[in-house]
Amino acid sequence: MIEAKTTRELAGFDLRDLPDEFYENPFSYYHGLREQTPVRLMPDGSILLTRHRDLGRVYRDTAIFSSDKKKAFKPAFGDSLLFEHHTSSLVFNDPPLHTRVRKAIVGALAPRALQPLEQQVRELVDQLLADIEQGSIFDAVADFSSLIPIRIIGDLLMIPQDRREPLRDWSLAILGALEPAISKVQFDLGCRSVEEFLEYLEELVERRKAEMTDSDDDILSRLIREVPDGILHRELLQNCIFLLNAGHETTTNVIASGILLLSKKPPILQQLKENPSLWPKAVEEILRMESPNQLGNRQATTDFEIDGVTYGQGTQITLSIGAANRDPTVFDNPDEFQLDRGKNPHFAFAQGPHLCAGLTVARIEARIALAAIFARYPRLHVDGTIIRARRARFRGFDYLPIRAAQ
């Protein structure tokens, strides 16, 4: 069990001004917050929720807890392109926009529609592993995990292979602007990235409109067909950005986190070798323990009560997914990796109407990638200094040096 921070150590805790050690190990902070002040009043007047039961309530009760971020993002983003993007995307909206866009996306990402995806992922992973030499040190992010989802989501959106190079940098800049506190440099880079991304997609969408047929069933074609029903052209482009961002950065981090976690657990790897059917359970444990999305947000549409305390309409709420996923009232020995955990109600994909539309894709990619790399290099291990990304919301790595060892 990771030791919880004490009341003294948590004094003055502020998501907008986090200590360096938080990025390495946020879970000691989360354990302390959940035990001592599970509804934590933050210096800016918002509240931070860390219990599993409280997050479940917020995810389910969309009438009280809104996902619309126009009021919340205005002070930080003003009338910028970052504001336009993040308040147009699927994840930060309520119906009717959320319903309309989600319908188009979910249909294209339904399990039946994704049946050919498994073979596609296997072939890609095999190609990537062929470039990693036995005994070499490689970056598990840049050389492996990031290359899988960017290829898959690029294919799903029909983006030409030779036009994908700038996508990851744009994505990191746009998602990075969602951190609790950002610098002017980060803000400017985020705005510039949205601008360049929109110009890029303008051409892509126009070409797809000209080439698509009535039988085309890819995500982009589905979204384009929804335009007459009310999605504005600009909203279409912004949700393409959202899909590209959400479709690759989080899965990149799931795969990289899985490599790090499992490389330290030879007994678990032996179980998986003896019984490969357990890989789906392994992926769920990785998602629970190292959720790539650690924080979510909602805003209260009316007064509400938690633990006998009333909070007012308009209260900004931060959901600590990383804390809820290790809540000991729900998960026995929550800091331990358990293949036999049984029911695993983690919130890595959120819950309710905003349940991640791409969860099937993410699970397929993670399962195949991790099973293949450990089959090829069962003794792979960290060899060098890990550099954690300084991101509280999207947990991942800037550099993860791994030696390929058989």
C-alpha positions as CSV (number, residue, x, y, z in Angstrom):
1,M,0.0,0.0,0.0
2,I,1.4,3.4,-0.9
3,E,1.7,5.6,2.2
4,A,-0.8,8.4,2.3
5,K,0.3,12.0,2.7
6,T,-0.4,13.5,6.2
7,T,-2.7,16.4,6.9
8,R,0.4,18.6,7.3
9,E,1.9,17.4,4.0
10,L,-1.5,18.2,2.3
11,A,-1.8,21.7,3.8
12,G,-2.2,24.2,0.9
13,F,-2.7,21.5,-1.7
14,D,-3.6,23.2,-5.0
15,L,-4.0,21.5,-8.3
16,R,-2.8,24.8,-9.9
17,D,0.5,24.7,-8.1
18,L,1.6,21.1,-7.7
19,P,4.9,19.9,-6.3
20,D,7.4,18.1,-8.6
21,E,6.9,14.8,-6.8
22,F,3.2,14.8,-7.5
23,Y,3.9,14.0,-11.2
24,E,6.0,11.0,-10.2
25,N,3.5,9.6,-7.6
26,P,0.2,11.4,-7.3
27,F,-1.3,8.4,-5.5
28,S,0.2,9.2,-2.0
29,Y,-1.6,12.6,-2.4
30,Y,-4.8,11.0,-3.5
31,H,-4.8,8.5,-0.6
32,G,-4.3,11.3,1.9
33,L,-7.0,13.5,0.3
34,R,-9.5,10.6,0.1
35,E,-8.9,9.6,3.8
36,Q,-8.9,13.1,5.3
37,T,-10.9,15.5,3.0
38,P,-12.7,13.4,0.3
39,V,-14.5,16.6,-0.7
40,R,-11.6,19.0,-0.8
41,L,-12.2,22.7,-1.1
42,M,-9.6,24.2,-3.4
43,P,-8.1,27.7,-3.1
44,D,-10.1,28.8,-6.2
45,G,-13.4,27.8,-4.7
46,S,-13.8,24.6,-6.7
47,I,-14.0,21.2,-5.0
48,L,-12.0,18.0,-5.6
49,L,-13.7,14.6,-5.3
50,T,-11.6,11.5,-4.6
51,R,-14.1,8.8,-3.5
52,H,-15.4,6.3,-6.0
53,R,-19.0,6.7,-4.9
54,D,-18.9,10.4,-5.4
55,L,-17.5,10.1,-8.9
56,G,-20.2,7.5,-9.7
57,R,-22.9,9.9,-8.6
58,V,-21.5,12.8,-10.7
59,Y,-21.2,10.7,-13.8
60,R,-24.7,9.4,-13.5
61,D,-26.5,12.6,-12.5
62,T,-26.1,14.8,-15.7
63,A,-29.0,17.0,-14.7
64,I,-27.1,18.4,-11.8
65,F,-23.5,17.9,-13.0
66,S,-23.0,19.4,-16.4
67,S,-20.1,18.7,-18.8
68,D,-20.5,22.0,-20.6
69,K,-17.3,24.0,-20.1
70,K,-18.1,27.4,-21.6
71,K,-18.2,29.2,-18.2
72,A,-15.3,27.3,-16.7
73,F,-13.0,27.8,-19.7
74,K,-13.8,31.4,-20.4
75,P,-11.5,32.9,-17.7
76,A,-8.6,30.7,-18.8
77,F,-9.0,30.8,-22.6
78,G,-11.0,34.0,-23.3
79,D,-12.2,34.2,-26.9
80,S,-9.3,32.2,-28.2
81,L,-9.2,29.2,-30.6
82,L,-8.5,27.0,-27.5
83,F,-11.8,28.1,-26.1
84,E,-13.6,27.4,-29.3
85,H,-12.1,24.0,-29.6
86,H,-12.5,22.7,-26.1
87,T,-16.1,24.0,-25.9
88,S,-17.1,22.4,-29.2
89,S,-15.6,19.0,-28.6
90,L,-17.7,16.0,-27.7
91,V,-16.3,15.5,-24.2
92,F,-17.1,19.0,-22.9
93,N,-20.6,19.3,-24.1
94,D,-24.2,18.4,-23.0
95,P,-27.1,17.5,-25.4
96,P,-28.1,18.3,-28.0
97,L,-24.6,18.7,-29.5
98,H,-23.1,15.8,-27.5
99,T,-26.0,13.4,-28.5
100,R,-25.7,14.2,-32.2
101,V,-21.9,13.9,-32.5
102,R,-21.7,10.8,-30.2
103,K,-24.3,9.0,-32.3
104,A,-22.2,9.4,-35.4
105,I,-19.0,8.4,-33.7
106,V,-20.3,5.4,-31.7
107,G,-21.8,3.8,-34.8
108,A,-18.5,3.8,-36.5
109,L,-16.7,2.5,-33.4
110,A,-19.2,-0.3,-32.5
111,P,-17.6,-3.7,-31.8
112,R,-19.1,-5.2,-35.0
113,A,-17.8,-2.4,-37.1
114,L,-14.3,-2.9,-35.6
115,Q,-14.0,-6.6,-36.3
116,P,-11.3,-6.1,-39.0
117,L,-9.3,-3.9,-36.6
118,E,-7.6,-6.7,-34.7
119,Q,-5.7,-8.0,-37.7
120,Q,-4.8,-4.5,-38.7
121,V,-3.3,-3.8,-35.2
122,R,-1.5,-7.1,-35.1
123,E,0.2,-6.4,-38.4
124,L,1.2,-2.9,-37.3
125,V,2.6,-4.1,-34.0
126,D,4.6,-6.8,-35.7
127,Q,6.1,-4.2,-38.1
128,L,7.1,-2.0,-35.1
129,L,8.6,-4.9,-33.2
130,A,10.7,-5.9,-36.2
131,D,12.5,-2.6,-35.9
132,I,13.4,-3.1,-32.3
133,E,16.6,-5.2,-32.1
134,Q,17.3,-7.7,-29.3
135,G,19.4,-6.1,-26.6
136,S,18.8,-2.5,-27.8
137,I,17.4,0.3,-25.7
138,F,14.4,2.0,-27.2
139,D,11.9,4.7,-26.1
140,A,8.7,2.8,-25.3
141,V,6.8,6.0,-26.1
142,A,8.3,7.4,-29.3
143,D,9.4,4.1,-30.8
144,F,6.4,2.0,-30.0
145,S,3.3,3.0,-28.0
146,S,2.7,6.3,-29.7
147,L,3.0,4.9,-33.2
148,I,0.1,2.4,-32.7
149,P,-2.9,4.6,-31.9
150,I,-1.9,7.5,-34.3
151,R,-1.8,5.0,-37.1
152,I,-5.1,3.4,-36.2
153,I,-7.1,6.6,-35.6
154,G,-5.5,8.1,-38.7
155,D,-6.8,5.1,-40.7
156,L,-10.2,5.4,-39.1
157,L,-10.4,9.1,-40.2
158,M,-8.9,8.3,-43.6
159,I,-5.9,10.6,-43.1
160,P,-3.2,10.0,-45.8
161,Q,-0.1,8.2,-44.4
162,D,2.2,11.0,-45.5
163,R,0.2,13.7,-43.8
164,R,0.4,12.4,-40.2
165,E,3.7,13.7,-38.9
166,P,2.4,16.9,-37.1
167,L,-0.5,15.3,-35.4
168,R,1.1,14.2,-32.2
169,D,2.8,17.6,-31.5
170,W,-0.5,19.4,-32.1
171,S,-2.3,17.0,-29.8
172,L,0.1,17.3,-27.0
173,A,-0.1,21.1,-27.2
174,I,-3.9,21.2,-27.3
175,L,-4.4,18.6,-24.5
176,G,-1.6,20.2,-22.4
177,A,-3.7,23.4,-22.3
178,L,-6.2,21.5,-20.1
179,E,-3.8,21.3,-17.2
180,P,-5.0,23.1,-14.0
181,A,-2.4,25.8,-14.6
182,I,-0.6,26.8,-17.9
183,S,1.9,29.4,-18.9
184,K,1.5,32.0,-21.6
185,V,3.9,29.9,-23.8
186,Q,1.7,26.9,-23.4
187,F,-1.4,29.0,-24.1
188,D,0.1,30.5,-27.3
189,L,1.3,27.1,-28.5
190,G,-2.1,25.5,-27.9
191,C,-3.9,28.3,-29.9
192,R,-1.4,28.0,-32.7
193,S,-1.8,24.3,-32.8
194,V,-5.6,24.5,-33.1
195,E,-5.2,27.0,-35.9
196,E,-2.8,24.8,-37.8
197,F,-4.9,21.7,-37.1
198,L,-8.1,23.5,-38.4
199,E,-6.4,24.5,-41.7
200,Y,-5.1,20.9,-42.1
201,L,-8.6,19.4,-41.6
202,E,-10.3,21.9,-43.8
203,E,-8.6,20.5,-46.8
204,L,-9.0,16.9,-45.6
205,V,-12.8,17.2,-45.0
206,E,-13.4,18.9,-48.4
207,R,-11.5,16.1,-50.2
208,R,-13.4,13.5,-48.2
209,K,-16.7,15.1,-49.2
210,A,-15.8,15.0,-52.8
211,E,-14.6,11.4,-52.7
212,M,-17.1,9.7,-50.3
213,T,-19.9,7.5,-51.5
214,D,-23.2,6.6,-49.8
215,S,-21.9,3.3,-48.7
216,D,-18.8,4.7,-46.9
217,D,-19.1,4.0,-43.1
218,D,-15.9,5.5,-41.7
219,I,-16.1,8.0,-38.8
220,L,-15.4,11.1,-41.0
221,S,-18.1,10.1,-43.5
222,R,-20.6,9.6,-40.7
223,L,-19.8,13.0,-39.2
224,I,-20.0,14.7,-42.6
225,R,-23.4,13.2,-43.2
226,E,-24.6,14.7,-39.9
227,V,-23.9,18.3,-41.0
228,P,-27.4,18.8,-42.5
229,D,-28.9,17.8,-39.2
230,G,-27.3,20.8,-37.5
231,I,-23.6,20.3,-36.8
232,L,-21.9,23.4,-38.0
233,H,-18.9,23.0,-40.3
234,R,-16.6,24.4,-37.6
235,E,-18.0,22.0,-35.0
236,L,-17.3,19.2,-37.4
237,L,-13.6,20.2,-37.7
238,Q,-13.3,20.7,-34.0
239,N,-14.6,17.2,-33.3
240,C,-12.2,15.7,-35.8
241,I,-9.4,17.3,-33.7
242,F,-11.0,15.9,-30.6
243,L,-11.1,12.4,-32.1
244,L,-7.5,12.5,-33.2
245,N,-6.4,13.8,-29.8
246,A,-8.5,11.5,-27.7
247,G,-7.9,8.5,-30.0
248,H,-4.2,8.4,-29.6
249,E,-2.7,10.2,-26.6
250,T,-4.6,8.3,-24.0
251,T,-3.9,4.9,-25.6
252,T,-0.3,5.8,-26.0
253,N,-0.1,6.2,-22.2
254,V,-2.0,3.0,-21.5
255,I,0.4,0.9,-23.5
256,A,3.5,2.7,-22.1
257,S,2.2,2.4,-18.5
258,G,1.5,-1.3,-19.1
259,I,5.1,-1.9,-20.3
260,L,6.4,-0.2,-17.2
261,L,4.0,-1.9,-14.8
262,L,4.4,-5.5,-16.2
263,S,8.1,-5.3,-16.7
264,K,8.4,-5.2,-12.9
265,K,6.1,-8.2,-12.3
266,P,7.6,-11.4,-13.7
267,P,5.0,-13.6,-11.8
268,I,2.2,-11.8,-13.5
269,L,3.9,-12.2,-16.9
270,Q,4.3,-15.9,-16.3
271,Q,0.6,-16.2,-15.6
272,L,-0.1,-14.4,-18.8
273,K,2.3,-16.6,-20.7
274,E,0.6,-19.7,-19.4
275,N,-2.9,-18.3,-19.9
276,P,-3.1,-15.6,-22.7
277,S,-6.8,-15.4,-22.2
278,L,-6.0,-13.3,-19.1
279,W,-4.7,-10.4,-21.1
280,P,-8.0,-8.5,-21.1
281,K,-8.0,-8.6,-17.3
282,A,-4.4,-7.3,-17.3
283,V,-5.4,-4.4,-19.5
284,E,-8.2,-3.5,-17.1
285,E,-5.8,-3.5,-14.2
286,I,-3.4,-1.2,-16.1
287,L,-6.3,1.1,-16.8
288,R,-7.4,1.1,-13.2
289,M,-3.9,1.6,-11.7
290,E,-2.5,4.1,-14.2
291,S,-5.6,5.6,-15.9
292,P,-4.3,7.8,-18.7
293,N,-6.9,10.4,-17.8
294,Q,-6.5,11.2,-14.1
295,L,-8.8,14.2,-13.8
296,G,-12.3,15.1,-15.1
297,N,-14.5,18.2,-14.6
298,R,-18.1,19.1,-14.1
299,Q,-20.1,22.2,-13.1
300,A,-23.2,22.2,-10.9
301,T,-26.3,23.4,-12.5
302,T,-28.1,23.8,-9.2
303,D,-27.3,23.5,-5.4
304,F,-26.3,20.1,-4.3
305,E,-25.3,18.3,-1.1
306,I,-22.4,15.9,-0.2
307,D,-21.9,14.6,3.3
308,G,-24.4,17.1,4.7
309,V,-22.7,20.1,3.2
310,T,-24.5,22.2,0.5
311,Y,-22.5,23.6,-2.5
312,G,-24.0,26.3,-4.7
313,Q,-25.0,26.4,-8.3
314,G,-22.1,27.0,-10.5
315,T,-19.6,25.2,-8.3
316,Q,-16.7,23.8,-10.4
317,I,-16.0,20.1,-9.6
318,T,-12.8,18.2,-10.3
319,L,-13.1,14.4,-10.4
320,S,-10.0,12.6,-9.3
321,I,-10.2,9.4,-11.4
322,G,-6.8,8.3,-10.2
323,A,-8.0,8.5,-6.6
324,A,-11.3,6.8,-7.2
325,N,-9.6,3.9,-9.1
326,R,-7.6,3.1,-6.0
327,D,-10.4,3.5,-3.4
328,P,-10.0,0.7,-0.9
329,T,-13.8,0.6,-0.2
330,V,-14.2,-0.7,-3.8
331,F,-10.9,-2.3,-4.6
332,D,-9.1,-4.7,-2.2
333,N,-5.4,-3.9,-2.0
334,P,-5.8,-1.1,-4.5
335,D,-2.1,-0.5,-5.0
336,E,-1.5,-4.1,-6.0
337,F,-1.7,-5.5,-9.5
338,Q,-4.2,-8.4,-9.4
339,L,-5.2,-10.5,-12.4
340,D,-7.9,-12.2,-10.4
341,R,-9.6,-9.0,-9.2
342,G,-12.9,-10.0,-10.7
343,K,-15.3,-7.1,-11.0
344,N,-13.2,-4.0,-11.9
345,P,-15.5,-0.9,-12.0
346,H,-12.7,1.6,-12.7
347,F,-13.4,5.0,-14.2
348,A,-10.6,5.1,-16.8
349,F,-13.2,5.5,-19.5
350,A,-15.5,7.7,-17.3
351,Q,-19.2,6.5,-17.0
352,G,-22.7,7.4,-18.0
353,P,-23.5,9.4,-21.1
354,H,-19.9,10.4,-21.4
355,L,-18.5,6.9,-21.4
356,C,-15.6,6.9,-23.8
357,A,-16.8,6.2,-27.3
358,G,-13.4,4.7,-28.3
359,L,-13.0,2.3,-25.4
360,T,-13.2,-0.8,-27.6
361,V,-10.5,0.5,-29.9
362,A,-8.3,1.4,-26.9
363,R,-8.7,-2.1,-25.4
364,I,-7.9,-3.8,-28.6
365,E,-4.8,-1.8,-29.2
366,A,-3.5,-2.2,-25.6
367,R,-4.2,-5.9,-25.4
368,I,-2.5,-6.8,-28.7
369,A,0.5,-4.4,-28.3
370,L,1.3,-5.6,-24.8
371,A,0.8,-9.3,-25.4
372,A,3.1,-9.0,-28.5
373,I,5.9,-7.0,-27.0
374,F,6.2,-9.3,-24.0
375,A,6.0,-12.4,-26.1
376,R,8.9,-11.1,-28.2
377,Y,10.9,-9.7,-25.3
378,P,9.7,-11.3,-22.0
379,R,12.6,-9.9,-20.0
380,L,12.3,-6.3,-21.2
381,H,13.1,-3.8,-18.5
382,V,13.8,-0.1,-17.8
383,D,17.4,0.9,-18.6
384,G,17.9,4.5,-18.1
385,T,16.1,7.5,-16.5
386,I,12.4,7.7,-16.9
387,I,11.0,11.2,-17.6
388,R,7.4,11.6,-16.5
389,A,5.4,14.2,-18.4
390,R,4.5,17.1,-16.2
391,R,0.8,16.6,-16.7
392,A,-1.6,16.1,-13.9
393,R,-4.6,15.4,-16.1
394,F,-3.1,13.1,-18.7
395,R,-0.6,10.8,-17.0
396,G,2.2,9.6,-19.2
397,F,5.8,9.9,-20.1
398,D,8.1,12.1,-22.1
399,Y,10.7,9.3,-22.2
400,L,10.6,5.7,-21.2
401,P,13.9,3.9,-21.9
402,I,13.4,0.1,-22.2
403,R,15.9,-2.6,-23.0
404,A,14.6,-5.3,-25.3
405,A,15.6,-8.5,-23.6
406,Q,14.6,-12.1,-24.3
